[in-house]
Amino acid sequence: MSKPIGILQRRGAPVSVALGVLFVVCWSSGLVGAKLGAQDADVRTVLMWRLLPLAAVLVPVTLVRRRRTADREGSASTNPRGEALRQVGIGALSQSGYLLTVYWAIGLGVSTGTTALIDGVQPLVVAALAGPLLGAAASGRQWTGLLVGLAGVLAVTWADATSPRTGAPAWAYAIPFAGMLCLVAATFLERRARSRARPLHNLTIHCTTSAVVFTAVAVLGGAATVPDRASFWIATAWLVVFPTFGGYGLYWLLMDRVGVTTVNSLMFLVPPVTTAWGAVVFGEPVTALTVGGLALALLATWLVNADRPAAPARVRAPVRTPASAPRPTAGRR
């Protein structure tokens, strides 16, 4: 018997809800910061300076912390090198691949809200693949919500693509889909990990991997410059604090607390928030079709996360050993 994935548990639910709200705000702020930074410098320059200082801070902090807990860390994984390589792959997909596509799409003229909502297709893909890859089950109500969310994505994308104020080529709307697939792949790669969760350690590997990737891209492309505009560095600080520590860090924390489908369905809440940011800060158009699509996205989030009795799992087979707080696991069939 399988237990539905992604339902918020009663225990610790208020904390999970609060973290979910903070996650949505922080994640949406990344798209706004991306557009702000790209106004003053090349996208490759923005990405390099977003990750380099972050890696420079995280590496020594993590090394010191590991020395203090050497005994425990030494027994945390039966294959530390293999797990480290897995985290490198996760970082390359969830940061390097995802951020590069998002920044590229926004640079081509795709609005921040539409970029966020195209990324919102991710829950549908995750739910479709969760069964065969993780042995987990999405309920009928969750599937309904995910399909409603897809309809909202298509409506908003169409509104943005046909707006004369956007100016983005039609093919540019495929780029955020590529970024979404990178994040989906990273999610499943992380869920198959066997070691206990180590958020700071993993975040350090992810950011260091992306710092190396983006620095190499900037150097090879002649974009490894030091901008002299204060607005660029303000935008860079914004990107480091809110979307990286807040959005990206909370993504993996919530993955452990509430499950893969719930976390990814929260992506449907990012577009309305991002659209509001874009309209206020950048004057991006908001049409009736845009509002309708966003309303469908909100309805989808409610359908996926609405509390209901969960079927008990007679035999439980966790994807990996939990670190502390309990989280949903998939039972064997």
Salt bridges, closest charged atoms under 4 A:
ASP40 OD1 - ARG229 NH1 3.11
ASP42 OD1 - ARG44 NE 2.96
GLU73 OE2 - ARG196 NH2 3.71
GLU73 OE1 - ARG198 NH1 2.67
GLU83 OE1 - ARG86 NE 3.71
GLU190 OE1 - ARG191 NH1 3.44
GLU190 OE2 - ARG320 NH2 2.62
ASP256 OD1 - ARG191 NH1 3.85
ASP256 OD1 - ARG320 NH2 2.82
ASP256 OD1 - ARG327 NH1 2.60
GLU284 OE2 - LYS35 NZ 2.72
ASP307 OD2 - ARG10 NH2 3.51
